[in-house]
Amino acid sequence: MNRRIGLRRLGLVAAAAVTVFAAGCAMVQTTESGTVGIERKQYMSSMVPEGELRQEASKQYNQTVSKARNLGRLDTDSTYVSRVRTISDRLIAQVGTFRPDARQWDWQIHVLDDDEINAWCMPGGKMAINAGLIKRLEPTDAELAAVLGHEIAHALREHAREQVSQQMATGMGLSVLAALTGSAATSDLGAQLSNVMFTLPNSRTHEAEADRIGVELAARAGYDPRAAITLWQKMAAAGGSRQPEFLSTHPSPASRMADLRQAAERVMPLYQKAR
């Protein structure tokens, strides 16, 4: 009898968690598929409005830029700044292939005087690249285009919004689990499951999508898409025995190289036409 009641209770817990996860979420296609064929639809929560997330991103970006400026660490090398902006302008000119509305985003990019190998693009097109990436990797223009195209792709696909939506839904589901079972252990187990089901798999999915879209943006902008392969090889080598934080959630080197080669081959005609 007790076992039957326990099973029934667990069933109610599972049903409640699924209901919470599904509430307020909708399947959307944030981008066109492009030549590289990005077809995956994404769960987005109505509790994470695109406009509000962009406003928050803009606020945080301005704070980061202001802090770097006050410390004398913003755009200190005019050669780096000119080079990065020239490349990013050419890439941004191609974003309409995936998102016509992205042409009207308030795109910005700055070079931060930071030795860490890193680059990023926030929702709405607010970008930054660390001078350390340029100094330590000595990338060609095509390799820089691979980095920047990759980061632009994250913004086009709204990966940040998708991840926030998943975290909110999972957090609500875990609250229901903990409340119904009255067990902190259940909550801890749910957190571990969440990490496996959401954080790791989706991070790798996001990185693969950003790789492919970035390769196509670079090719359409007239940069050799094969440079993405040498770029990520340099990135991995830069860490030696310790992988850079930038690559901590990225796909394994072998699978990544194979995917990049396939994507680069697919968009070579676009590169040849643009060149």
C-alpha positions as CSV (number, residue, x, y, z in Angstrom):
1,M,0.0,0.0,0.0
2,N,2.7,2.5,1.0
3,R,4.7,1.5,-2.1
4,R,1.7,2.2,-4.3
5,I,1.1,5.6,-2.7
6,G,4.8,6.4,-3.2
7,L,4.7,5.5,-6.9
8,R,1.5,7.6,-7.3
9,R,3.1,10.5,-5.6
10,L,6.2,10.3,-7.8
11,G,4.0,10.2,-10.8
12,L,2.3,13.4,-9.6
13,V,5.7,15.0,-9.0
14,A,6.9,14.1,-12.6
15,A,3.7,15.4,-14.1
16,A,3.9,18.6,-12.2
17,A,7.5,19.1,-13.3
18,V,6.7,18.5,-16.9
19,T,3.7,20.9,-16.7
20,V,5.9,23.7,-15.2
21,F,8.5,23.2,-17.9
22,A,6.0,23.4,-20.7
23,A,4.1,26.4,-19.3
24,G,4.9,29.6,-21.1
25,C,7.3,28.0,-23.6
26,A,6.9,28.0,-27.4
27,M,8.8,26.4,-30.2
28,V,10.4,29.1,-32.4
29,Q,12.7,29.3,-35.4
30,T,15.0,32.2,-34.7
31,T,16.9,32.1,-38.0
32,E,16.7,30.9,-41.6
33,S,18.5,27.7,-42.2
34,G,21.2,29.1,-44.5
35,T,23.4,27.0,-46.7
36,V,24.7,25.2,-43.7
37,G,21.2,24.0,-42.8
38,I,20.4,25.1,-39.3
39,E,16.9,23.6,-38.8
40,R,16.5,23.1,-35.1
41,K,13.6,24.9,-33.4
42,Q,14.1,26.3,-30.0
43,Y,12.1,26.5,-26.8
44,M,11.6,30.1,-25.7
45,S,9.8,31.2,-22.6
46,S,7.3,34.1,-22.6
47,M,8.8,35.0,-19.3
48,V,12.0,35.9,-21.1
49,P,10.9,38.6,-23.7
50,E,13.4,39.2,-26.4
51,G,13.2,43.0,-26.1
52,E,13.7,43.0,-22.3
53,L,16.7,40.6,-22.6
54,R,18.3,43.0,-25.2
55,Q,17.7,45.9,-22.9
56,E,19.4,44.1,-20.1
57,A,22.3,43.1,-22.4
58,S,22.7,46.7,-23.5
59,K,22.8,47.8,-19.9
60,Q,25.5,45.3,-18.9
61,Y,27.5,46.0,-22.1
62,N,27.6,49.7,-21.3
63,Q,28.7,49.0,-17.8
64,T,31.5,46.7,-19.1
65,V,32.6,49.3,-21.6
66,S,32.5,52.1,-19.1
67,K,34.6,50.2,-16.6
68,A,37.2,49.3,-19.2
69,R,37.3,52.9,-20.3
70,N,37.8,54.2,-16.8
71,L,40.6,51.7,-16.3
72,G,42.3,52.7,-19.5
73,R,41.7,49.3,-21.0
74,L,39.3,50.1,-23.8
75,D,40.4,50.2,-27.5
76,T,44.0,51.0,-26.5
77,D,45.5,49.6,-29.7
78,S,44.1,51.5,-32.7
79,T,45.5,48.9,-35.1
80,Y,43.6,46.1,-33.4
81,V,40.4,48.2,-33.2
82,S,40.5,49.2,-36.9
83,R,41.2,45.6,-38.0
84,V,38.4,44.1,-35.8
85,R,35.9,46.7,-36.9
86,T,36.6,46.2,-40.6
87,I,36.2,42.4,-40.3
88,S,33.0,42.7,-38.1
89,D,31.4,45.2,-40.5
90,R,31.8,42.8,-43.4
91,L,30.3,39.9,-41.3
92,I,27.4,42.1,-40.1
93,A,26.6,43.0,-43.6
94,Q,25.8,39.3,-44.2
95,V,23.5,38.7,-41.2
96,G,20.3,39.2,-43.2
97,T,20.9,35.8,-44.7
98,F,19.9,34.3,-41.4
99,R,17.9,37.1,-39.8
100,P,16.7,40.1,-41.9
101,D,15.7,42.0,-38.7
102,A,19.3,41.8,-37.4
103,R,20.4,44.3,-40.0
104,Q,18.7,47.0,-37.8
105,W,20.3,45.9,-34.6
106,D,22.6,48.4,-32.8
107,W,25.8,46.5,-33.5
108,Q,28.8,47.6,-31.5
109,I,32.3,46.1,-31.0
110,H,35.2,47.1,-28.7
111,V,38.6,45.6,-28.0
112,L,39.3,45.0,-24.3
113,D,42.8,45.1,-23.0
114,D,42.6,41.7,-21.4
115,D,45.2,38.9,-21.8
116,E,42.5,36.1,-21.6
117,I,41.6,34.5,-24.9
118,N,38.0,35.4,-25.3
119,A,35.4,37.1,-27.4
120,W,31.6,37.4,-27.1
121,C,28.4,38.9,-28.5
122,M,25.5,39.7,-26.4
123,P,21.8,39.7,-27.4
124,G,21.2,42.5,-29.9
125,G,24.7,42.6,-31.3
126,K,26.9,44.1,-28.5
127,M,30.3,42.6,-29.0
128,A,33.8,42.5,-27.5
129,I,37.1,40.8,-28.2
130,N,40.1,40.6,-25.9
131,A,43.4,41.9,-27.1
132,G,44.9,38.7,-25.6
133,L,43.2,36.6,-28.2
134,I,44.9,38.6,-31.0
135,K,48.3,38.7,-29.2
136,R,48.5,35.1,-28.3
137,L,46.9,33.4,-31.3
138,E,48.2,35.9,-34.0
139,P,45.2,35.1,-36.1
140,T,44.9,35.9,-39.8
141,D,42.0,38.1,-40.9
142,A,40.1,34.9,-41.9
143,E,40.7,33.3,-38.5
144,L,39.5,36.5,-36.8
145,A,36.4,36.4,-39.0
146,A,35.8,32.8,-37.8
147,V,35.9,34.0,-34.1
148,L,33.7,37.0,-34.7
149,G,31.3,35.1,-37.0
150,H,30.9,32.4,-34.3
151,E,30.0,35.0,-31.7
152,I,27.6,36.8,-34.0
153,A,25.9,33.5,-34.7
154,H,25.2,33.0,-31.0
155,A,23.3,36.4,-31.0
156,L,21.4,35.6,-34.2
157,R,20.2,32.3,-32.8
158,E,19.3,33.9,-29.5
159,H,21.2,31.2,-27.6
160,A,21.4,33.3,-24.5
161,R,17.6,33.7,-24.4
162,E,17.1,30.0,-25.0
163,Q,19.5,29.1,-22.2
164,V,17.8,31.6,-19.8
165,S,14.4,30.1,-20.7
166,Q,15.6,26.6,-20.0
167,Q,17.2,27.6,-16.7
168,M,14.0,29.3,-15.6
169,A,11.8,26.4,-16.5
170,T,14.2,23.9,-14.9
171,G,14.4,26.0,-11.7
172,M,10.7,26.1,-11.4
173,G,10.4,22.4,-12.0
174,L,13.0,21.7,-9.3
175,S,11.1,23.9,-6.9
176,V,8.0,21.8,-7.5
177,L,10.0,18.6,-7.0
178,A,11.5,19.8,-3.8
179,A,8.1,21.1,-2.5
180,L,6.2,18.0,-3.3
181,T,8.8,15.5,-2.0
182,G,10.0,17.7,0.9
183,S,13.5,16.5,0.1
184,A,16.6,18.6,-0.5
185,A,18.3,15.5,-1.9
186,T,15.7,15.4,-4.7
187,S,16.5,19.0,-5.5
188,D,20.2,18.2,-5.6
189,L,19.6,15.2,-7.9
190,G,17.4,17.4,-10.1
191,A,20.2,20.0,-10.3
192,Q,22.6,17.3,-11.5
193,L,20.0,16.0,-14.1
194,S,19.4,19.6,-15.2
195,N,23.2,20.0,-15.8
196,V,23.3,17.0,-17.9
197,M,20.1,17.5,-19.8
198,F,20.3,21.2,-20.4
199,T,23.6,22.9,-19.7
200,L,26.0,20.4,-21.3
201,P,24.0,19.1,-24.3
202,N,22.6,22.5,-25.2
203,S,25.9,24.2,-24.8
204,R,27.5,21.8,-27.3
205,T,24.5,22.2,-29.6
206,H,24.8,25.9,-29.4
207,E,28.5,25.8,-30.2
208,A,28.0,23.5,-33.2
209,E,25.3,25.9,-34.6
210,A,27.5,28.9,-34.0
211,D,30.4,27.2,-35.8
212,R,28.3,26.5,-38.8
213,I,26.6,29.8,-39.1
214,G,30.0,31.6,-38.4
215,V,31.6,29.7,-41.2
216,E,28.9,30.7,-43.6
217,L,29.0,34.4,-42.5
218,A,32.7,34.4,-43.1
219,A,32.4,32.8,-46.5
220,R,29.8,35.3,-47.6
221,A,32.0,38.1,-46.4
222,G,34.8,36.9,-48.5
223,Y,36.9,35.2,-45.8
224,D,38.2,31.6,-46.4
225,P,35.8,29.4,-44.3
226,R,38.6,26.8,-43.8
227,A,40.3,29.3,-41.5
228,A,37.9,28.2,-38.8
229,I,39.7,24.9,-38.6
230,T,43.1,26.4,-38.1
231,L,41.7,29.0,-35.7
232,W,40.2,26.4,-33.3
233,Q,43.4,24.3,-33.6
234,K,45.3,27.4,-32.4
235,M,42.7,28.0,-29.7
236,A,43.1,24.5,-28.3
237,A,46.9,24.6,-28.5
238,A,47.0,27.8,-26.6
239,G,45.9,26.1,-23.5
240,G,48.6,23.5,-23.5
241,S,47.6,20.7,-21.1
242,R,44.9,23.0,-19.7
243,Q,42.1,24.0,-22.1
244,P,41.2,27.7,-22.2
245,E,38.0,28.6,-20.4
246,F,36.7,29.8,-23.8
247,L,36.5,26.2,-24.9
248,S,35.2,24.6,-21.7
249,T,31.8,23.7,-23.1
250,H,32.8,23.3,-26.7
251,P,32.5,20.0,-28.7
252,S,35.5,17.7,-28.6
253,P,38.3,18.7,-31.0
254,A,37.9,15.6,-33.3
255,S,34.1,16.1,-33.8
256,R,34.5,19.8,-34.1
257,M,37.2,19.6,-36.8
258,A,35.1,17.1,-38.8
259,D,32.0,19.3,-38.6
260,L,34.0,22.4,-39.5
261,R,35.5,20.7,-42.6
262,Q,32.1,19.6,-43.7
263,A,30.6,23.1,-43.2
264,A,33.6,24.8,-44.9
265,E,33.3,22.6,-47.9
266,R,29.6,23.3,-48.2
267,V,30.1,27.1,-48.3
268,M,33.2,27.2,-50.4
269,P,31.1,28.3,-53.5
270,L,29.9,31.3,-51.5
271,Y,33.5,32.2,-50.6
272,Q,34.6,31.9,-54.2
273,K,31.8,34.1,-55.4
274,A,32.4,36.7,-52.7
275,R,36.1,36.7,-53.3
